[in-house]
Amino acid sequence: MIDASDQALAALKQYFGYDSFRQGQAGLVEAILEERDVLGVMPTGAGKSICYQVPATLLGGLTIVISPLISLMRDQVDALNDVGISAAFVNGTQSADEQGTVLSQATRGDFRMLYVAPERLETERFRSFCQRVPIDLVTVDEAHCVSQWGQDFRSSYLGISDFLASLPSRPRVAAFTATATERVRRDIVALLGLRQPEVTVTGFDRPNLYFDLMKMPSKNKNPWIIAYAKDHQDESGIVYCATRKETEALAQELCRAGLKAAAYHGGMAPDERNRAQRDFVEDNTPVVVATNAFGMGIDKSNVRYVIHHNMPESIEAYYQEAGRAGRDGEPGRCTLLWNESDIVTRRRLLDSDVVNERLSPEEHEAVRFSKRRLLGAMIGYCRTTDCLHRYMTRYFADDGSMQDRIGKDGQAVDSQHISRGESDHAANASLGPKEGEQLRTNQLLEAGRSSADGDGKFSCGNCSNCESTFETIDVSRIAQTISRCVHDLNQSFGSGKLVAVLRGSQAQELISRGLDKLPSYGALKDETQARVRDVLSQMATDGFLSISEGRMPIVGFGPRAGETAQPDFHYEIKRLEIRKTTAVSQA
Ligand code: ADP
C-alpha cells in the first residue's frame, strides 16, 4: 500500500504544480491508492481529473480512462504529456495502423494512461490487448451515462461491467460524474459493478454564481441578450440556444450589433467548430452562441456569464451548462430566460423522442417517464419563488424527497407511487447506508446556510428570487372555480377551452357544443385571461390538476384535487412585484 497522503501530494505538486488537494480530492485519491473502488460526484470545475490522474502516476500498471468525449481526447492527452505524464488515446479518428502503434507502445509500458471510448471495449483487438498488459485502474468518466434515469444514457456504457469481468485480474474502478442524483448514483454503482466503493459527493453549491431567472413576456428574447452582451463587452460569455438555427441567427444579430460573436453547433464542419472554440478559449471572440454540443470539457475558467435562451430539458443539463461560468471562483452570472412556450416545446420534443432500439416498449416508456420527471424539476425551477441556490442544492442532495414531490411536468405526485416504481429498479443496487459504503456529503447550503425554512426569510443574496419581492395573491376562489369547470368539462378538454368557458367566451364552437350551458360558464369573466392561466399552471405544478402528455394536452384532476372542495381551502400564488436585479441598463 502506498502512503497516500505524502506521495499523492508530492505528485500533485510535481505534475500539476498545486500545493493542496481541493475538497473531496484527497479522500478519493487515497481510496484509489488503497485499492478501493470509488465514485466521485463533483460539479463541473471541481477537479475530478486530478482524482485519477494523480493515482495514475503512482500506480505500477496502466490506467484506462473510459470517456465518451472523443473530440477532447487529443487535448486531454496533450495536456498530460505536457506535464510529464505519458498518455495516449485509441479511437476511431485514428487509422488501424495508428491504433496498432499505440497499442504496441502501451504493451511495452510506454504509457501511464490510455483514453478510450466505451465502444472500444467491445472490440476483439482491444480485449486481447487488455489480456496482455497489467491494468491497475479503470476510470469511468461521465459515469452517469450508464443510467437510463439520467439525461445522457449511452447503451455502450452497459458493456463496461462485462469488460471488467473479462480482465485477468479486476483492477480498481473509479467512476466520476458531475450530474448524479441519488437514483443515478445507485445505477452507477450497480451497473458498473463497483465493489464497496468510497462515494464522495462534494457540495453542489457554487456560491460565486449568481442565478438569474427571467420570465420573458415576448417570444423574441434576442434584444435582451444583445443588450446584455453589449453591457458586458469585456467579458466572456456563452449563450445556449435550443436549435442550430437559433444559434446562427443570434450570432449574426450580435455581430450586426457590433459585437464579436461566433456560433457553435454540431452541424458545423469540424474545423469551423474548432476555430470557434479556439477563438473563444483564447479570448478573441468574447461571446459564443451555442447548442449544448458546446462546452463538454472546455477548460475556460474565466467565463463570466452563461445565458440560456430557452429552458433546458433538466436541472442536470442546466447546472452543467450554467456551471461553465465562474470556474475560476470569481463571480459569474447564470441567466435563464424562459416563457410558457418553452415548456410546450420541451413537452413536444419529449413525446417525439426517437425510440432506442435496444429498449423494450416498457423500458422505453420508463425512460420517457423518467425524462418527464427531469423536465418537471426544471419547470419547477422556473416557477419557484424560493432561493434558486437552495432549489439546486436540494435537487442534487436529494434523498428522494424533492424528486418525489415533483412529478411529470412539474406536477406534484403521489410519492407512494413514485417510490414503488423506483424501488423495483433500485432493488439490485448495492448502495445504501447499511451496506457499508462511506458517503461523504458536504452540502454547503444544507449544512450552513439554510437556517430559515420555507417561510421566505431565507436569502442567499445571490439569486434573482432572493433579490426580488413577490406579491402574494389569494386565489382560493379562482382555484375552486377552475376545479369546478374541470369537473363540468368531464376532464376531457385542454386548457384553452377551459379558460374560454370560465371567461364566458362567445366563440361559436363553444356555443354549438353547448358549453355555455355549463354551471361554471362565465364564472371567471371578471378575471384576466393571464390570471386564470397563471392559477391553472400553478395548480398543475402543485398537484391539484394534471395535464396529460401528447399533442393535445387535457386538463384533469391531480392527486390533491380533493383539497379544493374543502370549505377552508386556501390557495395563494406569488407574483413578481419588484425585481431588484439590474443586469442590463437599457434592455
Ligand atoms: P472537472 O473535471 O471536475 O470539471 P477539472 O478536472 O477540469 O474539473 O478541473 C478544473 C480546474 O481546476 C482545472 O483547471 C484544474 O487544473 C484545476 N484544479 C483541479 N484540482 C486542483 C487543485 N487541487 N488545486 C488547484 N487547482 C485545481
Residues whose N, C-alpha, C, O or C-beta is under 5 A from the ligand:
A	BS01	ADP	Y18 S20 F21 R22 P43 T44 G45 A46 G47 K48 S49 I50
